[in-house]
Every structure is written in C-alpha cells, then in structure tokens.
C-alpha cells in the first residue's frame, strides 16, 4: 500500500507546472456541483466568462487593486 508520505515524495519530484496542474485537479475533485444552486442567468454569465478566458480575450486586474476596492467599499 502506498502511504501519503510516499505520494508526497513522488509529487515533489514533479516540476512546478506539473504540481500546479495536479493541485488544480485535486481542488476541483473536492467541489460538489450540487452544493451550488445557481440561477440560469448566473450559469450563463459563468459560461460567457469561461469562453473569454479560453479564447484569451478576458481581461483582469491585480488582486491587490480588487481587494483595495472591496475594503474601501465595505470598511
């Protein structure tokens, strides 16, 4: 039987990119879509934004700026 420590050791031999991809997949495996009740409008907006990301046309902003705006609005 493979122990958690052996798995951890093997994972640490992967490149940073490979570990990042694995971490992403593991996090996604924890999500249960049935836990999230979204309206059709919300689902449509999520799909629209995902398409923009996949096409490379999505724009973003620095997290620090977004958090500063939120802090200013709610503080």
C-alpha positions as a Markdown table, in Angstrom:
| # | Residue | x | y | z |
|---|---|---|---|---|
| 1 | Unk | 0.0 | 0.0 | 0.0 |
| 2 | Unk | 1.2 | 3.5 | -0.9 |
| 3 | Unk | 1.5 | 5.8 | 2.1 |
| 4 | Unk | 0.7 | 9.5 | 2.0 |
| 5 | Unk | 4.4 | 10.2 | 2.6 |
| 6 | Unk | 5.5 | 8.2 | -0.5 |
| 7 | Unk | 2.9 | 10.0 | -2.6 |
| 8 | Unk | 4.1 | 13.4 | -1.2 |
| 9 | Unk | 7.7 | 12.5 | -2.0 |
| 10 | Unk | 6.8 | 11.5 | -5.6 |
| 11 | Unk | 4.8 | 14.6 | -6.1 |
| 12 | Unk | 7.7 | 16.8 | -5.0 |
| 13 | Unk | 9.8 | 15.4 | -7.9 |
| 14 | Unk | 7.4 | 16.9 | -10.4 |
| 15 | Unk | 8.0 | 20.3 | -12.0 |
| 16 | Unk | 6.3 | 23.3 | -10.5 |
| 17 | Unk | 4.0 | 23.4 | -13.5 |
| 18 | Unk | 3.0 | 19.7 | -13.1 |
| 19 | Unk | 2.5 | 20.2 | -9.3 |
| 20 | Unk | 0.3 | 23.2 | -10.1 |
| 21 | Unk | -1.8 | 21.2 | -12.5 |
| 22 | Unk | -2.2 | 18.4 | -10.1 |
| 23 | Unk | -3.2 | 20.7 | -7.3 |
| 24 | Unk | -5.8 | 22.3 | -9.5 |
| 25 | Unk | -7.2 | 18.9 | -10.4 |
| 26 | Unk | -7.3 | 17.8 | -6.7 |
| 27 | Unk | -9.1 | 21.0 | -5.7 |
| 28 | Unk | -11.6 | 20.6 | -8.4 |
| 29 | Unk | -12.2 | 17.0 | -7.2 |
| 30 | Unk | -13.4 | 18.4 | -3.9 |
| 31 | Unk | -16.1 | 20.6 | -5.4 |
| 32 | Unk | -19.6 | 19.1 | -5.5 |
| 33 | Unk | -21.6 | 21.0 | -8.1 |
| 34 | Unk | -24.8 | 20.0 | -6.3 |
| 35 | Unk | -23.7 | 22.2 | -3.4 |
| 36 | Unk | -24.1 | 25.3 | -5.5 |
| 37 | Unk | -27.6 | 26.4 | -6.5 |
| 38 | Unk | -27.2 | 28.9 | -9.4 |
| 39 | Unk | -29.8 | 30.6 | -11.5 |
| 40 | Unk | -29.8 | 30.2 | -15.3 |
| 41 | Unk | -28.6 | 33.8 | -15.5 |
| 42 | Unk | -25.7 | 33.0 | -13.3 |
| 43 | Unk | -24.8 | 29.9 | -15.2 |
| 44 | Unk | -25.0 | 31.8 | -18.5 |
| 45 | Unk | -22.6 | 34.5 | -17.1 |
| 46 | Unk | -20.1 | 31.9 | -15.9 |
| 47 | Unk | -20.1 | 30.2 | -19.3 |
| 48 | Unk | -19.6 | 33.6 | -21.1 |
| 49 | Unk | -16.7 | 34.4 | -18.9 |
| 50 | Unk | -15.1 | 31.0 | -19.3 |
| 51 | Unk | -15.3 | 31.3 | -23.0 |
| 52 | Unk | -13.5 | 34.6 | -22.8 |
| 53 | Unk | -10.7 | 33.0 | -20.7 |
| 54 | Unk | -10.4 | 30.1 | -23.1 |
| 55 | Unk | -10.3 | 32.5 | -26.1 |
| 56 | Unk | -7.7 | 34.7 | -24.4 |
| 57 | Unk | -9.9 | 37.7 | -24.6 |
| 58 | Unk | -10.6 | 38.0 | -20.9 |
| 59 | Unk | -9.1 | 41.0 | -19.1 |
| 60 | Unk | -8.2 | 41.0 | -15.4 |
| 61 | Unk | -6.8 | 43.3 | -12.8 |
| 62 | Unk | -4.4 | 42.9 | -10.0 |
| 63 | Unk | -5.8 | 41.2 | -6.9 |
| 64 | Unk | -4.4 | 43.9 | -4.7 |
| 65 | Unk | -6.4 | 46.5 | -6.6 |
| 66 | Unk | -9.6 | 44.5 | -6.3 |
| 67 | Unk | -9.1 | 43.9 | -2.6 |
| 68 | Unk | -8.4 | 47.6 | -2.0 |
| 69 | Unk | -11.7 | 48.5 | -3.8 |
| 70 | Unk | -13.6 | 46.0 | -1.7 |
| 71 | Unk | -12.0 | 47.2 | 1.5 |
| 72 | Unk | -12.8 | 50.8 | 0.7 |
| 73 | Unk | -16.4 | 49.9 | -0.2 |
| 74 | Unk | -17.1 | 47.9 | 3.0 |
| 75 | Unk | -14.9 | 49.5 | 5.6 |
